Amino acid sequence: MSSFLVISIIIIYLAVIFYVAYWAEKNSKSKWVNNPYVYTLSLAVYCTAWTYYGSVGLAATSGLKFLTIYLGPIIIIPSWIILMRKIIRISKGNKISSLADFISLRYGNDRFLGALVTLICVFAIVPYISLQLKAISETFNVITNHNIGGNSIIDDTTFYIAILLAIFAAFFGTQHTDATERHKGIITAVALESVIKLVFFLAIGIYVTFYLFNGPVDIYNKASLLPDFKQQQSINGLEGGFNWFFLSLLSMIAIMLLPRQFQVTVVENEREKYLKKVTWLFPLYLLLFNIFVIFIAWGGNIIFQNQGVDADLFTLMLPLKNNHEFLALLVFLGGFSAAISMVVVSTLTLSTMLSNNLIIPYGFLSKYSKGESEQNSGSIKKIRRVSIFSLIIVAYFFYKYFTLDRSLVSIGLISFVIIAQLAPSFFGGLFWRRGSSKGSKYGIFVGFFVAIYTLVIPFAIDSQLITSSFVNEGLFGVNLLKPYELFGIQILEPVPHAFFWSLFLNIITYTITSVNIVGKYRERNFAEMFVDSSKYAALHENAYVWKGEAYVKDLRKVLTRFLGEKRTERALNLFYMKYDIDKNSPYADARLVNFSEKLLTGSIGSASSRILIASVVKEEEISLTEVLSILEETQKAKESNKELHERDKQKNEFLDTVAHELKTPITSIRALSEILLDNDDVDNLTKKKFLTSILKESERVSRLINNILDLEKLATGKEKLELKQHSIKKTIQKSIDAVTQFAENHRIYINSEGVNDAEIMYDDDRIQQVIINLLSNAIKFSNKEKGKVSIFTYINQNKIEVSVEDNGKGIGKEDLIYIFNKFYQAKNQTILKPVGSGLGLAISKQIIESHNGIIWAENRNPQGARLTFALPFKTNTI
């Protein structure tokens, strides 16, 4: 195929991707940009050129082992609904913009730790970027049948593609200095490319399986005749099982800690609920991507047997061998999409880490502390753009001089092992309070050097064809120090072997150091906030422990240098409104100090923001005991405020209801009085009727006021009970006598045959009030034709229960737990609405509870309601 044609198609394709990114930036609020599908598809940046070509190469040479790279993510992703939600909440709450910021903040904004994590990521990812450039170069050469890479950079197309990718990442990734702001354009473009690479890979898979061969059975039968076929398709016993396990664990860590994955999963997350879609859609994506890998690998082994074709290139060579150049071009574009997605997101992420955790805190911080906002903002953008270009250029030279003769998988796995050295610090910091910054730093150092010794150095010796006995004999000829058989372990392959020893020694160092060296108060503060994130998330700035002297004017001055006056004023106004603080106060408290640090974190990183804020405040040392005490007090205060707010709300609702209940009779009294006052010719009969109504409404108001006063006295304990020994049977009878006429008016029969007598201590007047209230309600709600109310007692050694039953329609299930609330009326409109204040049952409840008893309601079978109260024989008033 013509080189000019392929280059033209690449340029057109890149133009389309540029346009999509530009459109998404301009329409960042569109549902086509903000939805769980775009978010989930952006996570497929995990599937790079390694997945597109390298998986087939690994499957062709090692069988099913390629699955380990995807088993890890598939296993851990369902847990993201809890695990990743916690990480996202912590990151959003603290304006974290990168993996380095996350780890640095957890260990007390440790500047050196942030720089160390950044260097580890750069060391791990630059070779990974070179892998993508290698894939682009090799596939371009294959599809054009012309080696234009050569030794000269000027003649190498890959160099120009790298420059284009750098321009793309720099343009769309550095428009804002606040790195926590979403990159809608890049994420949408990555999501589109995820669809493209999947569709084109499925196309080549279907082509090989069903066009070149007659389906999976046919391709399997032919592949099974190849040498070592059965051995490749098995785990290979216990030894193979260990290799599978460690490779799966390695990929599990990679899906969490690769900087590009942290960027798209955490920093670019718009809404937590998108994780629900991720937990099933992303594993499905990985499954679809890998369903044809083994068939393409088998097909390539069958067709190219003994021809010396690089297995990494089977996806391209198979259609080209059969003269299907258009399909080969689609495959090339799919692989190109996979490569550029990774390069763009990775360089964007690394440039942020370099600027915020290395370049600014160690080189430009003093300059920025004196500069103006526009100058600082422009300078930060330039640093990130230069970083992007530098990373891609370094990766290009790494590709030229180190990876030309290496497989894609070998390069990618080295990156995985190095990035895995951050796992103990990351996961330990999330779940272990004692984890310290020194433990983290020492653990990373030890793990990194072990990975270098057991994997990177042997790789460099092999790739550069250096003559050395190091690999075969070990350092200084000591067999126990062989890099591939460290301390005599021989059952593991090089990558699982390096992963096991580096991570094991990393964890041991991290744990022992953290246990023996206690971190400073700031570390413990953030440890509590990270480990108990759900407990302290609602506290926001209140969860930050700080003591010292700080002035608002000094903090404002620092913020203005990076955010500008308008943005600073807007942020501070929102802060004052949120916490109801006097704007004119010259002093800043711990909340404002923390708030200021967070505002700066997105622009210059957590470590630099801490240094700048610390330069204008006077901070005092706090003991670990004080940290925990202050956090606990803050939490209790928050809960107390919530409870008070709840009580205020209930109080307001109560007062509103009282006003409404009083307004009705008072309005009636006023209207009737005005009629009598304004009309002298009202006849005596009408006048008597109006005056009777006025009297009834006045009595209603009086009754309501008395009930409210009763309720208030009982609720506050001001009412003193007259406790004496009384006969419950006599009290019940007096109560029945009081409502007999009311029952006769409603033609209701009261049955008291079930009343048994007992002597008990109580306030006779108050218990009569309760029983009369229960009997009155039962009479009102009984059956209108054959109404019957029954009252009976149940006595045991500890208490006496008094129950009142009716044979009406009963109480709605939704009303059972609310009928003792003040002014509550049943929603069932088929039941007669009570006439009265609506406080009877609420007062009854207070009376019974003041006797140390309980009262409840239930429905009878087949119909009717039963209200029961129980009094203990030994009554201690409350």
Secondary structure as UniProt FT lines:
FT   HELIX           3..26
FT   TURN            27..29
FT   TURN            31..33
FT   HELIX           36..42
FT   HELIX           43..46
FT   HELIX           50..54
FT   HELIX           55..62
FT   HELIX           63..67
FT   HELIX           68..76
FT   HELIX           77..81
FT   HELIX           83..93
FT   TURN            94..95
FT   HELIX           99..106
FT   TURN            107..108
FT   HELIX           111..144
FT   TURN            154..155
FT   HELIX           157..173
FT   TURN            179..180
FT   HELIX           184..206
FT   HELIX           207..212
FT   HELIX           216..223
FT   TURN            224..225
FT   TURN            227..228
FT   HELIX           229..232
FT   HELIX           237..257
FT   HELIX           259..262
FT   HELIX           263..267
FT   TURN            272..273
FT   HELIX           274..290
FT   TURN            291..292
FT   HELIX           293..303
FT   TURN            304..306
FT   HELIX           311..313
FT   HELIX           314..321
FT   TURN            322..323
FT   HELIX           325..354
FT   HELIX           355..364
FT   HELIX           365..368
FT   TURN            369..370
FT   HELIX           373..402
FT   TURN            404..405
FT   HELIX           408..419
FT   HELIX           420..422
FT   HELIX           423..431
FT   TURN            433..434
FT   HELIX           437..451
FT   HELIX           452..456
FT   HELIX           457..463
FT   TURN            464..465
FT   HELIX           470..473
FT   HELIX           475..477
FT   HELIX           479..481
FT   TURN            483..484
FT   HELIX           486..488
FT   HELIX           494..516
FT   HELIX           521..531
FT   HELIX           533..536
FT   HELIX           537..543
FT   STRAND          548..549
FT   HELIX           552..563
FT   HELIX           565..579
FT   TURN            583..584
FT   HELIX           590..604
FT   HELIX           606..614
FT   TURN            615..616
FT   STRAND          618..619
FT   HELIX           624..678
FT   TURN            680..681
FT   HELIX           684..716
FT   STRAND          724..727
FT   HELIX           728..745
FT   TURN            746..747
FT   STRAND          749..754
FT   STRAND          759..762
FT   HELIX           764..781
FT   STRAND          788..795
FT   STRAND          799..806
FT   TURN            813..820
FT   TURN            822..823
FT   TURN            829..830
FT   HELIX           840..850
FT   TURN            851..852
FT   STRAND          854..859
FT   STRAND          865..872
//
